Amino acid sequence: MDKIKGQKELWEDQHKRREEESREIEGTPNLFALQCIKLLHRDGTIVEIGAANGRDA
């Protein structure tokens, strides 16, 4: 019988599977970012809060 995985192991496996995908899109703005950039002042300041790959969610 297979062992039932705990939450930590499940998330570690998920991040391993998506690691290559994350590298491929790193530095590429998503659609939301492209839409928001139009609303920002060129010399403005951006405060990033809580953006990450979800490991601490």
PDB file of N, CA, C and O in Angstrom:
ATOM      1  N   MET A   1       0.845  -1.178   0.000  1.00  0.00           N
ATOM      2  CA  MET A   1       0.000   0.000   0.000  1.00  0.00           C
ATOM      3  C   MET A   1       0.895   1.246   0.000  1.00  0.00           C
ATOM      4  O   MET A   1       1.897   1.297   0.713  1.00  0.00           O
ATOM      5  N   ASP A   2       0.525   2.246  -0.803  1.00  0.00           N
ATOM      6  CA  ASP A   2       1.286   3.488  -0.884  1.00  0.00           C
ATOM      7  C   ASP A   2       1.122   4.317   0.383  1.00  0.00           C
ATOM      8  O   ASP A   2       0.061   4.340   1.007  1.00  0.00           O
ATOM      9  N   LYS A   3       2.198   4.987   0.737  1.00  0.00           N
ATOM     10  CA  LYS A   3       2.189   5.881   1.895  1.00  0.00           C
ATOM     11  C   LYS A   3       1.423   7.165   1.535  1.00  0.00           C
ATOM     12  O   LYS A   3       1.584   7.693   0.434  1.00  0.00           O
ATOM     13  N   ILE A   4       0.618   7.651   2.432  1.00  0.00           N
ATOM     14  CA  ILE A   4      -0.099   8.900   2.225  1.00  0.00           C
ATOM     15  C   ILE A   4       0.865  10.042   2.529  1.00  0.00           C
ATOM     16  O   ILE A   4       1.485  10.078   3.592  1.00  0.00           O
ATOM     17  N   LYS A   5       0.986  10.978   1.582  1.00  0.00           N
ATOM     18  CA  LYS A   5       1.913  12.098   1.747  1.00  0.00           C
ATOM     19  C   LYS A   5       1.316  13.167   2.654  1.00  0.00           C
ATOM     20  O   LYS A   5       0.105  13.388   2.672  1.00  0.00           O
ATOM     21  N   GLY A   6       2.196  13.825   3.408  1.00  0.00           N
ATOM     22  CA  GLY A   6       1.798  14.967   4.218  1.00  0.00           C
ATOM     23  C   GLY A   6       1.826  16.228   3.361  1.00  0.00           C
ATOM     24  O   GLY A   6       2.311  16.205   2.230  1.00  0.00           O
ATOM     25  N   GLN A   7       1.308  17.322   3.900  1.00  0.00           N
ATOM     26  CA  GLN A   7       1.259  18.586   3.163  1.00  0.00           C
ATOM     27  C   GLN A   7       2.641  19.048   2.712  1.00  0.00           C
ATOM     28  O   GLN A   7       2.810  19.487   1.575  1.00  0.00           O
ATOM     29  N   LYS A   8       3.624  18.950   3.595  1.00  0.00           N
ATOM     30  CA  LYS A   8       4.972  19.417   3.251  1.00  0.00           C
ATOM     31  C   LYS A   8       5.510  18.644   2.044  1.00  0.00           C
ATOM     32  O   LYS A   8       6.042  19.245   1.111  1.00  0.00           O
ATOM     33  N   GLU A   9       5.377  17.351   2.058  1.00  0.00           N
ATOM     34  CA  GLU A   9       5.867  16.521   0.957  1.00  0.00           C
ATOM     35  C   GLU A   9       5.089  16.786  -0.333  1.00  0.00           C
ATOM     36  O   GLU A   9       5.674  16.820  -1.416  1.00  0.00           O
ATOM     37  N   LEU A  10       3.781  16.971  -0.220  1.00  0.00           N
ATOM     38  CA  LEU A  10       2.965  17.279  -1.401  1.00  0.00           C
ATOM     39  C   LEU A  10       3.439  18.571  -2.074  1.00  0.00           C
ATOM     40  O   LEU A  10       3.602  18.615  -3.293  1.00  0.00           O
ATOM     41  N   TRP A  11       3.663  19.640  -1.261  1.00  0.00           N
ATOM     42  CA  TRP A  11       4.079  20.919  -1.821  1.00  0.00           C
ATOM     43  C   TRP A  11       5.503  20.862  -2.364  1.00  0.00           C
ATOM     44  O   TRP A  11       5.792  21.475  -3.391  1.00  0.00           O
ATOM     45  N   GLU A  12       6.390  20.144  -1.697  1.00  0.00           N
ATOM     46  CA  GLU A  12       7.757  20.005  -2.210  1.00  0.00           C
ATOM     47  C   GLU A  12       7.749  19.317  -3.575  1.00  0.00           C
ATOM     48  O   GLU A  12       8.473  19.724  -4.482  1.00  0.00           O
ATOM     49  N   ASP A  13       6.935  18.281  -3.718  1.00  0.00           N
ATOM     50  CA  ASP A  13       6.801  17.590  -5.007  1.00  0.00           C
ATOM     51  C   ASP A  13       6.244  18.523  -6.085  1.00  0.00           C
ATOM     52  O   ASP A  13       6.712  18.521  -7.223  1.00  0.00           O
ATOM     53  N   GLN A  14       5.244  19.315  -5.712  1.00  0.00           N
ATOM     54  CA  GLN A  14       4.634  20.257  -6.651  1.00  0.00           C
ATOM     55  C   GLN A  14       5.679  21.262  -7.144  1.00  0.00           C
ATOM     56  O   GLN A  14       5.758  21.535  -8.342  1.00  0.00           O
ATOM     57  N   HIS A  15       6.464  21.803  -6.245  1.00  0.00           N
ATOM     58  CA  HIS A  15       7.469  22.797  -6.630  1.00  0.00           C
ATOM     59  C   HIS A  15       8.566  22.170  -7.490  1.00  0.00           C
ATOM     60  O   HIS A  15       9.067  22.822  -8.406  1.00  0.00           O
ATOM     61  N   LYS A  16       8.942  20.948  -7.226  1.00  0.00           N
ATOM     62  CA  LYS A  16       9.944  20.261  -8.049  1.00  0.00           C
ATOM     63  C   LYS A  16       9.432  20.089  -9.474  1.00  0.00           C
ATOM     64  O   LYS A  16      10.168  20.306 -10.436  1.00  0.00           O
ATOM     65  N   ARG A  17       8.152  19.692  -9.602  1.00  0.00           N
ATOM     66  CA  ARG A  17       7.567  19.470 -10.925  1.00  0.00           C
ATOM     67  C   ARG A  17       7.473  20.769 -11.723  1.00  0.00           C
ATOM     68  O   ARG A  17       7.584  20.750 -12.949  1.00  0.00           O
ATOM     69  N   ARG A  18       7.270  21.895 -11.041  1.00  0.00           N
ATOM     70  CA  ARG A  18       7.052  23.162 -11.744  1.00  0.00           C
ATOM     71  C   ARG A  18       8.311  24.032 -11.813  1.00  0.00           C
ATOM     72  O   ARG A  18       8.259  25.162 -12.296  1.00  0.00           O
ATOM     73  N   GLU A  19       9.436  23.509 -11.333  1.00  0.00           N
ATOM     74  CA  GLU A  19      10.667  24.295 -11.292  1.00  0.00           C
ATOM     75  C   GLU A  19      11.109  24.757 -12.683  1.00  0.00           C
ATOM     76  O   GLU A  19      11.472  25.920 -12.860  1.00  0.00           O
ATOM     77  N   GLU A  20      11.082  23.865 -13.660  1.00  0.00           N
ATOM     78  CA  GLU A  20      11.493  24.231 -15.021  1.00  0.00           C
ATOM     79  C   GLU A  20      10.557  25.290 -15.605  1.00  0.00           C
ATOM     80  O   GLU A  20      11.015  26.245 -16.232  1.00  0.00           O
ATOM     81  N   GLU A  21       9.263  25.126 -15.405  1.00  0.00           N
ATOM     82  CA  GLU A  21       8.285  26.102 -15.890  1.00  0.00           C
ATOM     83  C   GLU A  21       8.555  27.477 -15.274  1.00  0.00           C
ATOM     84  O   GLU A  21       8.482  28.494 -15.964  1.00  0.00           O
ATOM     85  N   SER A  22       8.863  27.504 -13.983  1.00  0.00           N
ATOM     86  CA  SER A  22       9.146  28.769 -13.306  1.00  0.00           C
ATOM     87  C   SER A  22      10.369  29.451 -13.905  1.00  0.00           C
ATOM     88  O   SER A  22      10.373  30.670 -14.075  1.00  0.00           O
ATOM     89  N   ARG A  23      11.396  28.690 -14.224  1.00  0.00           N
ATOM     90  CA  ARG A  23      12.604  29.267 -14.834  1.00  0.00           C
ATOM     91  C   ARG A  23      12.295  29.840 -16.207  1.00  0.00           C
ATOM     92  O   ARG A  23      12.833  30.882 -16.579  1.00  0.00           O
ATOM     93  N   GLU A  24      11.439  29.175 -16.959  1.00  0.00           N
ATOM     94  CA  GLU A  24      11.104  29.615 -18.316  1.00  0.00           C
ATOM     95  C   GLU A  24      10.368  30.959 -18.312  1.00  0.00           C
ATOM     96  O   GLU A  24      10.569  31.774 -19.213  1.00  0.00           O
ATOM     97  N   ILE A  25       9.527  31.194 -17.315  1.00  0.00           N
ATOM     98  CA  ILE A  25       8.740  32.427 -17.302  1.00  0.00           C
ATOM     99  C   ILE A  25       9.354  33.511 -16.423  1.00  0.00           C
ATOM    100  O   ILE A  25       8.819  34.617 -16.346  1.00  0.00           O
ATOM    101  N   GLU A  26      10.457  33.212 -15.766  1.00  0.00           N
ATOM    102  CA  GLU A  26      11.108  34.195 -14.893  1.00  0.00           C
ATOM    103  C   GLU A  26      11.463  35.455 -15.682  1.00  0.00           C
ATOM    104  O   GLU A  26      12.068  35.384 -16.751  1.00  0.00           O
ATOM    105  N   GLY A  27      11.081  36.591 -15.143  1.00  0.00           N
ATOM    106  CA  GLY A  27      11.386  37.856 -15.800  1.00  0.00           C
ATOM    107  C   GLY A  27      10.410  38.249 -16.903  1.00  0.00           C
ATOM    108  O   GLY A  27      10.558  39.307 -17.515  1.00  0.00           O
ATOM    109  N   THR A  28       9.423  37.411 -17.160  1.00  0.00           N
ATOM    110  CA  THR A  28       8.432  37.701 -18.190  1.00  0.00           C
ATOM    111  C   THR A  28       7.160  38.218 -17.521  1.00  0.00           C
ATOM    112  O   THR A  28       6.552  37.501 -16.725  1.00  0.00           O
ATOM    113  N   PRO A  29       6.749  39.443 -17.828  1.00  0.00           N
ATOM    114  CA  PRO A  29       5.543  39.971 -17.183  1.00  0.00           C
ATOM    115  C   PRO A  29       4.287  39.234 -17.654  1.00  0.00           C
ATOM    116  O   PRO A  29       4.164  38.862 -18.821  1.00  0.00           O
ATOM    117  N   ASN A  30       3.361  39.035 -16.712  1.00  0.00           N
ATOM    118  CA  ASN A  30       2.099  38.402 -17.098  1.00  0.00           C
ATOM    119  C   ASN A  30       1.135  39.466 -17.625  1.00  0.00           C
ATOM    120  O   ASN A  30       1.453  40.655 -17.605  1.00  0.00           O
ATOM    121  N   LEU A  31      -0.020  39.050 -18.088  1.00  0.00           N
ATOM    122  CA  LEU A  31      -0.994  39.960 -18.678  1.00  0.00           C
ATOM    123  C   LEU A  31      -1.416  41.053 -17.696  1.00  0.00           C
ATOM    124  O   LEU A  31      -1.560  42.212 -18.083  1.00  0.00           O
ATOM    125  N   PHE A  32      -1.613  40.692 -16.438  1.00  0.00           N
ATOM    126  CA  PHE A  32      -2.008  41.677 -15.433  1.00  0.00           C
ATOM    127  C   PHE A  32      -0.935  42.757 -15.284  1.00  0.00           C
ATOM    128  O   PHE A  32      -1.262  43.942 -15.223  1.00  0.00           O
ATOM    129  N   ALA A  33       0.327  42.370 -15.226  1.00  0.00           N
ATOM    130  CA  ALA A  33       1.422  43.341 -15.102  1.00  0.00           C
ATOM    131  C   ALA A  33       1.470  44.260 -16.322  1.00  0.00           C
ATOM    132  O   ALA A  33       1.685  45.464 -16.186  1.00  0.00           O
ATOM    133  N   LEU A  34       1.274  43.703 -17.490  1.00  0.00           N
ATOM    134  CA  LEU A  34       1.295  44.511 -18.713  1.00  0.00           C
ATOM    135  C   LEU A  34       0.167  45.541 -18.726  1.00  0.00           C
ATOM    136  O   LEU A  34       0.338  46.649 -19.234  1.00  0.00           O
ATOM    137  N   GLN A  35      -0.981  45.173 -18.167  1.00  0.00           N
ATOM    138  CA  GLN A  35      -2.103  46.108 -18.100  1.00  0.00           C
ATOM    139  C   GLN A  35      -1.844  47.191 -17.049  1.00  0.00           C
ATOM    140  O   GLN A  35      -2.168  48.358 -17.267  1.00  0.00           O
ATOM    141  N   CYS A  36      -1.266  46.808 -15.924  1.00  0.00           N
ATOM    142  CA  CYS A  36      -1.020  47.760 -14.830  1.00  0.00           C
ATOM    143  C   CYS A  36       0.057  48.777 -15.169  1.00  0.00           C
ATOM    144  O   CYS A  36      -0.020  49.923 -14.727  1.00  0.00           O
ATOM    145  N   ILE A  37       1.057  48.384 -15.940  1.00  0.00           N
ATOM    146  CA  ILE A  37       2.165  49.287 -16.244  1.00  0.00           C
ATOM    147  C   ILE A  37       1.674  50.573 -16.906  1.00  0.00           C
ATOM    148  O   ILE A  37       2.294  51.628 -16.768  1.00  0.00           O
ATOM    149  N   LYS A  38       0.571  50.476 -17.616  1.00  0.00           N
ATOM    150  CA  LYS A  38      -0.001  51.650 -18.283  1.00  0.00           C
ATOM    151  C   LYS A  38      -0.543  52.664 -17.278  1.00  0.00           C
ATOM    152  O   LYS A  38      -0.689  53.841 -17.607  1.00  0.00           O
ATOM    153  N   LEU A  39      -0.839  52.225 -16.069  1.00  0.00           N
ATOM    154  CA  LEU A  39      -1.436  53.083 -15.050  1.00  0.00           C
ATOM    155  C   LEU A  39      -0.400  53.741 -14.131  1.00  0.00           C
ATOM    156  O   LEU A  39      -0.751  54.604 -13.327  1.00  0.00           O
ATOM    157  N   LEU A  40       0.846  53.348 -14.241  1.00  0.00           N
ATOM    158  CA  LEU A  40       1.880  53.823 -13.328  1.00  0.00           C
ATOM    159  C   LEU A  40       2.619  55.035 -13.881  1.00  0.00           C
ATOM    160  O   LEU A  40       2.848  55.151 -15.085  1.00  0.00           O
ATOM    161  N   HIS A  41       2.983  55.926 -12.977  1.00  0.00           N
ATOM    162  CA  HIS A  41       3.791  57.083 -13.344  1.00  0.00           C
ATOM    163  C   HIS A  41       5.219  56.607 -13.619  1.00  0.00           C
ATOM    164  O   HIS A  41       5.741  55.765 -12.888  1.00  0.00           O
ATOM    165  N   ARG A  42       5.839  57.128 -14.640  1.00  0.00           N
ATOM    166  CA  ARG A  42       7.178  56.672 -15.047  1.00  0.00           C
ATOM    167  C   ARG A  42       8.203  56.741 -13.915  1.00  0.00           C
ATOM    168  O   ARG A  42       9.053  55.857 -13.801  1.00  0.00           O
ATOM    169  N   ASP A  43       8.136  57.778 -13.076  1.00  0.00           N
ATOM    170  CA  ASP A  43       9.079  57.933 -11.973  1.00  0.00           C
ATOM    171  C   ASP A  43       8.485  57.473 -10.643  1.00  0.00           C
ATOM    172  O   ASP A  43       9.022  57.790  -9.582  1.00  0.00           O
ATOM    173  N   GLY A  44       7.393  56.737 -10.694  1.00  0.00           N
ATOM    174  CA  GLY A  44       6.710  56.297  -9.481  1.00  0.00           C
ATOM    175  C   GLY A  44       7.453  55.178  -8.756  1.00  0.00           C
ATOM    176  O   GLY A  44       8.444  54.641  -9.253  1.00  0.00           O
ATOM    177  N   THR A  45       6.958  54.849  -7.590  1.00  0.00           N
ATOM    178  CA  THR A  45       7.520  53.789  -6.764  1.00  0.00           C
ATOM    179  C   THR A  45       6.518  52.649  -6.663  1.00  0.00           C
ATOM    180  O   THR A  45       5.317  52.881  -6.527  1.00  0.00           O
ATOM    181  N   ILE A  46       7.004  51.434  -6.728  1.00  0.00           N
ATOM    182  CA  ILE A  46       6.163  50.249  -6.592  1.00  0.00           C
ATOM    183  C   ILE A  46       6.584  49.514  -5.332  1.00  0.00           C
ATOM    184  O   ILE A  46       7.771  49.271  -5.113  1.00  0.00           O
ATOM    185  N   VAL A  47       5.610  49.161  -4.504  1.00  0.00           N
ATOM    186  CA  VAL A  47       5.871  48.359  -3.307  1.00  0.00           C
ATOM    187  C   VAL A  47       5.281  46.988  -3.567  1.00  0.00           C
ATOM    188  O   VAL A  47       4.077  46.862  -3.795  1.00  0.00           O
ATOM    189  N   GLU A  48       6.110  45.966  -3.535  1.00  0.00           N
ATOM    190  CA  GLU A  48       5.666  44.601  -3.773  1.00  0.00           C
ATOM    191  C   GLU A  48       5.437  43.917  -2.433  1.00  0.00           C
ATOM    192  O   GLU A  48       6.347  43.832  -1.608  1.00  0.00           O
ATOM    193  N   ILE A  49       4.221  43.432  -2.222  1.00  0.00           N
ATOM    194  CA  ILE A  49       3.878  42.792  -0.967  1.00  0.00           C
ATOM    195  C   ILE A  49       3.330  41.398  -1.250  1.00  0.00           C
ATOM    196  O   ILE A  49       2.322  41.242  -1.938  1.00  0.00           O
ATOM    197  N   GLY A  50       3.999  40.401  -0.717  1.00  0.00           N
ATOM    198  CA  GLY A  50       3.495  39.044  -0.791  1.00  0.00           C
ATOM    199  C   GLY A  50       3.649  38.329  -2.115  1.00  0.00           C
ATOM    200  O   GLY A  50       3.059  37.266  -2.309  1.00  0.00           O
ATOM    201  N   ALA A  51       4.416  38.876  -3.022  1.00  0.00           N
ATOM    202  CA  ALA A  51       4.620  38.182  -4.288  1.00  0.00           C
ATOM    203  C   ALA A  51       5.688  37.121  -4.111  1.00  0.00           C
ATOM    204  O   ALA A  51       6.779  37.397  -3.613  1.00  0.00           O
ATOM    205  N   ALA A  52       5.370  35.932  -4.516  1.00  0.00           N
ATOM    206  CA  ALA A  52       6.312  34.808  -4.383  1.00  0.00           C
ATOM    207  C   ALA A  52       5.771  33.641  -5.176  1.00  0.00           C
ATOM    208  O   ALA A  52       4.817  33.782  -5.941  1.00  0.00           O
ATOM    209  N   ASN A  53       6.377  32.507  -4.990  1.00  0.00           N
ATOM    210  CA  ASN A  53       5.917  31.318  -5.712  1.00  0.00           C
ATOM    211  C   ASN A  53       4.897  30.531  -4.904  1.00  0.00           C
ATOM    212  O   ASN A  53       4.533  29.422  -5.295  1.00  0.00           O
ATOM    213  N   GLY A  54       4.430  31.073  -3.796  1.00  0.00           N
ATOM    214  CA  GLY A  54       3.367  30.447  -3.019  1.00  0.00           C
ATOM    215  C   GLY A  54       3.823  29.530  -1.922  1.00  0.00           C
ATOM    216  O   GLY A  54       2.979  28.951  -1.238  1.00  0.00           O
ATOM    217  N   ARG A  55       5.108  29.361  -1.712  1.00  0.00           N
ATOM    218  CA  ARG A  55       5.576  28.446  -0.685  1.00  0.00           C
ATOM    219  C   ARG A  55       5.148  28.849   0.721  1.00  0.00           C
ATOM    220  O   ARG A  55       5.016  27.992   1.594  1.00  0.00           O
ATOM    221  N   ASP A  56       4.930  30.138   0.952  1.00  0.00           N
ATOM    222  CA  ASP A  56       4.537  30.582   2.273  1.00  0.00           C
ATOM    223  C   ASP A  56       3.042  30.860   2.383  1.00  0.00           C
ATOM    224  O   ASP A  56       2.581  31.436   3.369  1.00  0.00           O
ATOM    225  N   ALA A  57       2.288  30.447   1.364  1.00  0.00           N
ATOM    226  CA  ALA A  57       0.847  30.698   1.358  1.00  0.00           C
ATOM    227  C   ALA A  57       0.137  29.809   2.379  1.00  0.00           C
ATOM    228  O   ALA A  57      -1.084  29.881   2.517  1.00  0.00           O
TER     229      ALA A  57
END
